[in-house]
């Protein structure tokens, strides 16, 4: 997963597992699934409790592991909930919450060794198509 600064040129690569990457690809492609994934369930539960997801933050790197928090709006104020970055990003995507990266974490990112754009959009679409096909096959049998 690569997070890129909206109004700048910094970016942050975070290694995630294949299952998390497939879930992220499905979310980015707004793919329909027969049942909700865990992050959609979590977002729906937060909403059902009358709360909301205010934002997610990538907070630190304890090499080689990135850490994140989900900021949940509650009646008594915001609450930070520990999360894996891939789960936090998926929650942000399904809830419309902003994704923020603490400046100290962003500073560790390096520019790519080339000036060519990364083919992330094409790869994402390909991963989402493969995952959708697998889901259709799984639930058709």
QUIFENJO-V364778 format. One line per field, one symbol per residue. phi: phi as a letter, one per 20 degrees, with the letter a starting at -180 (. if undefined). psi: psi as a letter, one per 20 degrees, with the letter a starting at -180 (. if undefined). Layout:
phi: ???
psi: ???
//
This chain:
phi: .cdcffdadebcecfcffffffffffffelffcfcffgffgfffffffendbefaccedacdgddecbcdedfcgeofcedfbfgfffffffffdmffdccggffffffdfffcefffefffffffffffffffffffeee
psi: pppqpglajqroppprrhghggggghghjlppqhqqrghgggghggghjjarogrqpohronpkpqqrqpopprhjrqpppqqqhgggggggghijqqpqpphhghhiqqqqjrjqqplggggghgggggggggggggii.
//
